[in-house]
């Protein structure tokens, strides 16, 4: 039995945290045993408990903490860990050094572009991580190229692309969601547009709200639902109020029933300024929803423009509104695009495919 230690720097709901939980739970139980190490309690620890995945908390409140590193090395040794799999900057750096000191292989997965190029010290830390680790995984080809260029690496076999995957059965189309529509007071004839994500600046929900203001001037009745929580909430509520969109736009907060919510939607929108590989887009595609998304990060690697959805430039609310409006006026087109999107997820971005790819990598490094 191989023992895998999974590392996450946050316990809040998000893409990297969801992927960690997916992998830890779905590895072949005859070959692997999973333990997660996190910095604090939160959504992820509750999720891991529900999945039956063991976890440990090791607090770290400083950017450079030798004591934290020492505790991580002790954990690897005491739990007889065979391989470390870390996610995102902090744990990729600490995990690579701890694994090297403990004498075990280490994989670091990067999920997005933000943060790690903002300071020279972070670039230097990632160069150290690359030197110490066994492999770095980027979740899209765009992110791999960005990482190599901005960290200043020469061509290296250490940095690979491995797409995220989702449980497509969990997000399968379920038909009408009349009860949920009723609970949200959405009129029967209204087109339902939606988006899911943390309410942070990088998600550019303000641009989506501006697009809704444009839609109100020319389109039939609609409702825009935004699910998530974060630091931009007050700003977005003020924007909705100033635009007089209180009857059109709803901030739902954190939602546990995302599969139900996606099945309520007629159109899914991603307005982000940056993405690694968006799980929310994959979930919408698995739910057979047509997607309008900004042409950033790994989004073009998910969406076949004009076939399973539409791509638009970032920071362009009029273009966003135009493509949403086209789908509002052509529900048959949206249905066709949704079906094509689900086919793409099943073929390229399924959970079994992702887990199998990571298991193959684990075996390669452990052999």
VEXDREN-2710 file (C-alpha; in Angstrom, 1 decimal):
% VEXDREN-2710
k/r/px/py/pz
1/UNK/0.0/0.0/0.0
2/UNK/1.5/3.3/-1.1
3/UNK/0.9/6.3/1.2
4/UNK/0.2/9.6/-0.5
5/UNK/0.3/13.0/1.4
6/UNK/-1.9/15.7/-0.2
7/UNK/-1.1/19.3/0.7
8/UNK/-3.3/22.4/0.4
9/UNK/-2.6/25.9/1.5
10/UNK/-6.3/26.8/1.9
11/UNK/-9.4/25.1/3.2
12/UNK/-11.9/27.4/1.5
13/UNK/-14.1/26.2/-1.4
14/UNK/-12.3/26.4/-4.7
15/UNK/-10.9/24.6/-7.7
16/UNK/-7.6/23.3/-6.3
17/UNK/-9.3/22.2/-3.0
18/UNK/-12.0/20.3/-5.0
19/UNK/-9.3/18.6/-7.1
20/UNK/-7.3/17.6/-4.1
21/UNK/-10.4/16.0/-2.5
22/UNK/-11.4/14.3/-5.8
23/UNK/-7.9/12.7/-6.1
24/UNK/-7.6/11.7/-2.4
25/UNK/-11.0/10.0/-2.4
26/UNK/-10.8/8.4/-5.9
27/UNK/-7.3/6.8/-5.9
28/UNK/-7.4/3.0/-6.1
29/UNK/-7.9/1.9/-2.5
30/UNK/-6.0/-1.4/-3.2
31/UNK/-2.9/0.5/-4.1
32/UNK/-3.0/3.9/-2.2
33/UNK/-3.9/5.4/1.1
34/UNK/-4.4/9.1/1.3
35/UNK/-3.7/11.6/4.1
36/UNK/-4.2/15.4/3.6
37/UNK/-2.3/18.1/5.4
38/UNK/-3.9/21.5/5.7
39/UNK/-3.1/24.8/7.4
40/UNK/-6.5/25.3/9.0
41/UNK/-10.0/24.0/9.4
42/UNK/-12.6/25.1/6.9
43/UNK/-14.8/23.9/4.0
44/UNK/-12.2/21.4/2.8
45/UNK/-11.8/19.7/6.1
46/UNK/-15.6/19.2/6.3
47/UNK/-15.6/17.9/2.8
48/UNK/-12.7/15.5/3.5
49/UNK/-14.5/14.2/6.6
50/UNK/-17.7/13.6/4.5
51/UNK/-15.5/11.6/2.0
52/UNK/-13.8/9.6/4.7
53/UNK/-10.3/11.0/3.9
54/UNK/-7.9/11.5/6.9
55/UNK/-6.3/14.9/7.4
56/UNK/-4.0/16.7/9.7
57/UNK/-3.7/20.4/10.5
58/UNK/-0.2/22.0/10.8
59/UNK/-0.6/25.8/11.2
60/UNK/1.7/28.2/9.4
61/UNK/1.3/31.9/9.9
62/UNK/4.5/33.2/8.5
63/UNK/5.9/33.3/4.9
64/UNK/9.2/31.7/5.9
65/UNK/8.8/29.3/8.8
66/UNK/11.5/26.7/9.5
67/UNK/9.5/25.2/12.3
68/UNK/6.6/24.5/9.9
69/UNK/9.0/22.9/7.5
70/UNK/10.4/20.7/10.3
71/UNK/6.9/19.6/11.4
72/UNK/6.0/18.7/7.8
73/UNK/9.2/16.6/7.5
74/UNK/8.3/14.8/10.8
75/UNK/4.8/14.1/9.4
76/UNK/6.2/12.6/6.2
77/UNK/8.5/10.3/8.2
78/UNK/6.0/9.4/11.0
79/UNK/3.2/8.5/8.6
80/UNK/5.7/6.6/6.4
81/UNK/4.6/8.7/3.3
82/UNK/5.8/7.4/0.0
83/UNK/4.9/10.4/-2.2
84/UNK/3.9/14.0/-1.6
85/UNK/1.3/15.7/-3.9
86/UNK/1.0/19.5/-3.2
87/UNK/-1.3/22.2/-4.7
88/UNK/-0.5/25.9/-5.3
89/UNK/2.4/28.1/-4.3
90/UNK/2.9/27.8/-0.5
91/UNK/2.5/24.0/-0.3
92/UNK/4.4/23.5/-3.6
93/UNK/7.4/25.3/-2.1
94/UNK/7.3/23.9/1.4
95/UNK/6.3/20.4/0.1
96/UNK/9.2/20.2/-2.4
97/UNK/11.8/21.0/0.3
98/UNK/10.1/18.8/2.9
99/UNK/9.9/15.9/0.5
100/UNK/13.6/16.3/-0.5
101/UNK/14.6/16.3/3.1
102/UNK/12.5/13.2/3.9
103/UNK/13.8/11.4/0.8
104/UNK/10.5/10.9/-1.1
105/UNK/9.3/12.1/-4.5
106/UNK/7.0/15.1/-4.7
107/UNK/4.5/16.4/-7.3
108/UNK/3.4/20.1/-7.3
109/UNK/0.2/21.1/-9.1
110/UNK/-0.4/24.7/-10.1
111/UNK/-4.0/25.8/-10.9
112/UNK/-3.7/29.5/-11.8
113/UNK/-1.5/32.4/-12.8
114/UNK/-2.2/34.8/-10.0
115/UNK/0.1/35.6/-7.2
116/UNK/3.3/33.7/-7.9
117/UNK/4.8/36.2/-10.4
118/UNK/4.0/39.3/-8.3
119/UNK/7.3/39.3/-6.4
120/UNK/10.8/38.3/-7.3
121/UNK/11.0/36.3/-4.0
122/UNK/8.1/34.1/-5.2
123/UNK/9.7/33.5/-8.5
124/UNK/12.9/32.5/-6.7
125/UNK/11.0/30.2/-4.4
126/UNK/9.3/28.5/-7.4
127/UNK/12.7/28.0/-9.0
128/UNK/13.8/26.2/-5.8
129/UNK/10.6/24.1/-5.9
130/UNK/11.3/23.0/-9.4
131/UNK/14.8/22.1/-8.5
132/UNK/13.7/20.1/-5.5
133/UNK/10.5/18.4/-6.8
134/UNK/10.0/15.4/-9.1
135/UNK/7.4/17.0/-11.3
136/UNK/5.4/20.2/-11.6
137/UNK/1.9/19.8/-13.1
138/UNK/0.1/22.7/-14.9
139/UNK/-3.7/22.2/-15.4
140/UNK/-3.7/23.7/-18.9
141/UNK/-1.2/24.0/-21.7
142/UNK/-1.5/27.8/-21.5
143/UNK/-0.6/27.7/-17.8
144/UNK/2.4/25.4/-18.4
145/UNK/3.8/27.8/-21.0
146/UNK/3.1/30.8/-18.7
147/UNK/4.9/29.1/-15.8
148/UNK/8.0/28.1/-17.8
149/UNK/8.3/31.6/-19.3
150/UNK/7.7/33.6/-16.1
151/UNK/9.7/31.5/-13.8
152/UNK/12.6/31.7/-16.3
153/UNK/13.0/28.0/-16.9
154/UNK/14.7/26.5/-19.9
155/UNK/13.0/23.5/-21.6
156/UNK/12.4/21.0/-18.9
157/UNK/10.7/17.6/-18.7
158/UNK/9.7/18.3/-15.1
159/UNK/6.8/20.6/-16.1
160/UNK/3.9/18.7/-17.5
161/UNK/0.3/19.5/-18.5
162/UNK/-2.5/17.3/-16.9
163/UNK/-6.1/18.5/-17.2
164/UNK/-8.4/18.6/-14.3
165/UNK/-11.4/16.4/-14.4
166/UNK/-14.8/16.3/-12.8
167/UNK/-17.5/13.7/-11.9
168/UNK/-19.7/14.1/-15.0
169/UNK/-22.4/11.8/-13.6
170/UNK/-22.8/14.2/-10.6
171/UNK/-23.5/17.1/-13.0
172/UNK/-25.6/15.2/-15.5
173/UNK/-28.7/17.0/-16.9
174/UNK/-31.7/16.5/-14.7
175/UNK/-34.5/18.2/-16.5
176/UNK/-36.5/21.1/-15.1
177/UNK/-35.8/22.5/-11.6
178/UNK/-39.2/23.9/-10.9
179/UNK/-38.9/23.7/-7.1
180/UNK/-35.6/25.7/-7.1
181/UNK/-37.0/28.2/-9.6
182/UNK/-39.9/28.7/-7.2
183/UNK/-37.7/29.1/-4.2
184/UNK/-35.7/31.8/-6.0
185/UNK/-38.9/33.6/-7.2
186/UNK/-37.9/33.3/-10.8
187/UNK/-40.8/33.8/-13.2
188/UNK/-41.6/30.9/-15.4
189/UNK/-40.8/32.7/-18.6
190/UNK/-37.5/34.2/-17.6
191/UNK/-34.2/33.1/-19.1
192/UNK/-31.8/32.1/-16.3
193/UNK/-28.2/33.1/-16.7
194/UNK/-25.6/32.1/-14.1
195/UNK/-22.1/32.0/-12.9
196/UNK/-20.3/30.3/-10.0
197/UNK/-17.0/31.4/-8.3
198/UNK/-15.4/33.2/-5.5
199/UNK/-16.3/36.9/-5.4
200/UNK/-12.8/38.1/-6.1
201/UNK/-11.6/40.8/-8.5
202/UNK/-10.0/38.2/-10.9
203/UNK/-13.5/36.7/-11.6
204/UNK/-14.7/40.1/-12.9
205/UNK/-18.3/39.7/-11.8
206/UNK/-18.6/43.5/-12.2
207/UNK/-18.2/43.0/-15.9
208/UNK/-21.0/40.4/-15.9
209/UNK/-23.3/42.8/-14.0
210/UNK/-22.5/45.5/-16.6
211/UNK/-23.4/43.0/-19.3
212/UNK/-26.7/42.4/-17.5
213/UNK/-27.4/46.2/-17.6
214/UNK/-26.9/46.1/-21.4
215/UNK/-29.1/43.1/-21.7
216/UNK/-31.9/44.8/-19.8
217/UNK/-32.2/47.4/-22.6
218/UNK/-32.7/45.0/-25.5
219/UNK/-33.6/41.5/-24.3
220/UNK/-36.6/39.7/-23.0
221/UNK/-37.0/38.9/-19.3
222/UNK/-34.0/37.2/-17.6
223/UNK/-32.5/36.6/-14.2
224/UNK/-28.7/36.5/-13.5
225/UNK/-27.6/34.3/-10.6
226/UNK/-24.1/34.5/-9.1
227/UNK/-23.1/31.9/-6.6
228/UNK/-20.1/32.4/-4.3
229/UNK/-18.7/34.5/-1.6
230/UNK/-15.7/36.7/-1.2
231/UNK/-14.2/40.2/-0.7
232/UNK/-16.0/41.8/-3.6
233/UNK/-19.5/41.2/-2.3
234/UNK/-20.3/44.7/-1.0
235/UNK/-18.9/46.3/-4.1
236/UNK/-21.0/44.0/-6.3
237/UNK/-24.2/44.7/-4.3
238/UNK/-23.5/48.4/-4.6
239/UNK/-23.0/48.1/-8.4
240/UNK/-26.3/46.1/-8.7
241/UNK/-28.1/48.8/-6.7
242/UNK/-26.6/51.7/-8.7
243/UNK/-27.6/50.1/-12.0
244/UNK/-31.1/49.4/-10.7
245/UNK/-30.7/45.7/-11.3
246/UNK/-32.1/44.4/-8.0
247/UNK/-34.9/42.7/-9.8
248/UNK/-32.6/41.1/-12.4
249/UNK/-29.4/40.1/-10.5
250/UNK/-29.2/37.8/-7.4
251/UNK/-26.0/37.2/-5.3
252/UNK/-26.8/33.8/-3.8
253/UNK/-23.7/33.4/-1.5
254/UNK/-22.0/30.1/-1.0
255/UNK/-24.1/27.2/-2.4
256/UNK/-23.8/23.5/-1.7
257/UNK/-26.3/22.5/-4.4
258/UNK/-24.3/23.5/-7.5
259/UNK/-25.5/20.6/-9.6
260/UNK/-29.1/21.7/-9.0
261/UNK/-28.2/25.3/-9.7
262/UNK/-26.5/24.5/-13.0
263/UNK/-29.5/22.5/-14.1
264/UNK/-31.7/25.5/-13.5
265/UNK/-29.6/27.6/-15.8
266/UNK/-30.2/28.2/-19.5
267/UNK/-26.8/29.8/-20.1
268/UNK/-23.5/29.7/-18.1
269/UNK/-21.1/32.6/-18.1
270/UNK/-17.4/32.9/-17.1
271/UNK/-16.3/36.6/-17.1
272/UNK/-12.9/36.0/-15.5
273/UNK/-9.7/38.0/-16.2
274/UNK/-7.6/34.9/-15.5
275/UNK/-8.1/31.1/-15.2
276/UNK/-6.0/28.0/-15.0
277/UNK/-8.5/25.3/-15.9
278/UNK/-12.0/26.3/-14.7
279/UNK/-13.9/23.5/-12.9
280/UNK/-17.0/25.6/-12.9
281/UNK/-17.0/25.8/-16.8
282/UNK/-16.4/22.0/-16.9
283/UNK/-19.3/21.5/-14.4
284/UNK/-21.6/23.7/-16.6
285/UNK/-20.6/21.7/-19.7
286/UNK/-21.2/18.4/-18.0
287/UNK/-24.7/19.8/-17.2
288/UNK/-25.2/20.4/-20.9
289/UNK/-25.3/24.2/-20.5
290/UNK/-24.0/26.4/-23.3
291/UNK/-21.1/28.5/-22.0
292/UNK/-20.1/32.1/-22.8
293/UNK/-16.5/32.6/-21.5
294/UNK/-13.7/35.0/-21.7
295/UNK/-10.7/34.0/-23.8
296/UNK/-8.2/33.7/-21.0
297/UNK/-6.0/31.0/-19.6
298/UNK/-7.2/27.5/-20.2
299/UNK/-10.7/28.5/-21.3
300/UNK/-10.0/28.0/-25.0
301/UNK/-8.8/24.5/-24.3
302/UNK/-12.2/23.7/-22.9
303/UNK/-14.6/25.4/-25.2
304/UNK/-15.0/24.8/-28.9
305/UNK/-15.9/28.4/-30.0
306/UNK/-19.1/28.4/-31.9
307/UNK/-19.7/24.7/-31.2
308/UNK/-20.0/24.2/-27.4
309/UNK/-20.2/27.9/-26.5
310/UNK/-18.8/31.3/-27.3
311/UNK/-15.5/32.9/-26.5
312/UNK/-15.3/36.7/-25.9
313/UNK/-12.4/39.1/-25.0
314/UNK/-11.9/39.8/-21.3
315/UNK/-13.0/43.1/-19.9
316/UNK/-15.6/43.6/-22.6
317/UNK/-19.1/43.6/-21.2
318/UNK/-20.8/44.6/-24.5
319/UNK/-19.3/41.5/-26.2
320/UNK/-20.4/39.4/-23.2
321/UNK/-23.9/40.8/-23.5
322/UNK/-24.0/40.2/-27.3
323/UNK/-23.2/36.5/-27.0
324/UNK/-25.6/36.0/-24.1
325/UNK/-28.3/37.7/-26.0
326/UNK/-27.7/35.5/-29.0
327/UNK/-28.2/32.4/-26.9
328/UNK/-31.3/34.0/-25.2
329/UNK/-32.9/34.5/-28.7
330/UNK/-31.8/31.0/-29.9
331/UNK/-32.6/28.4/-27.3
332/UNK/-32.2/25.6/-29.9
333/UNK/-28.6/26.7/-30.5
334/UNK/-28.0/26.7/-26.7
335/UNK/-29.4/23.1/-26.5
336/UNK/-27.1/21.9/-29.3
337/UNK/-24.1/23.6/-27.8
338/UNK/-24.8/22.1/-24.4
339/UNK/-24.9/18.6/-25.8
340/UNK/-21.6/19.2/-27.5
341/UNK/-20.1/20.5/-24.3
342/UNK/-21.0/17.4/-22.4
343/UNK/-19.5/15.2/-25.0
344/UNK/-16.2/17.2/-24.6
345/UNK/-16.2/16.7/-20.8
346/UNK/-16.9/13.0/-21.1
347/UNK/-14.1/12.5/-23.7
348/UNK/-11.3/14.7/-22.2
349/UNK/-12.1/16.0/-18.7
350/UNK/-13.7/13.1/-16.7
351/UNK/-12.7/12.4/-13.1
352/UNK/-11.5/8.8/-13.9
353/UNK/-9.3/10.1/-16.7
354/UNK/-7.6/12.7/-14.3
355/UNK/-7.2/10.2/-11.5
356/UNK/-5.8/7.6/-13.8
357/UNK/-3.3/10.1/-15.2
358/UNK/-2.1/11.0/-11.7
359/UNK/-1.9/7.3/-10.7
360/UNK/0.3/6.6/-13.7
361/UNK/2.6/9.5/-12.7
362/UNK/2.7/8.2/-9.1
363/UNK/3.7/4.8/-10.3
364/UNK/6.4/6.2/-12.6
365/UNK/7.9/8.1/-9.7
366/UNK/7.6/5.4/-7.1
367/UNK/9.1/2.7/-9.4
END
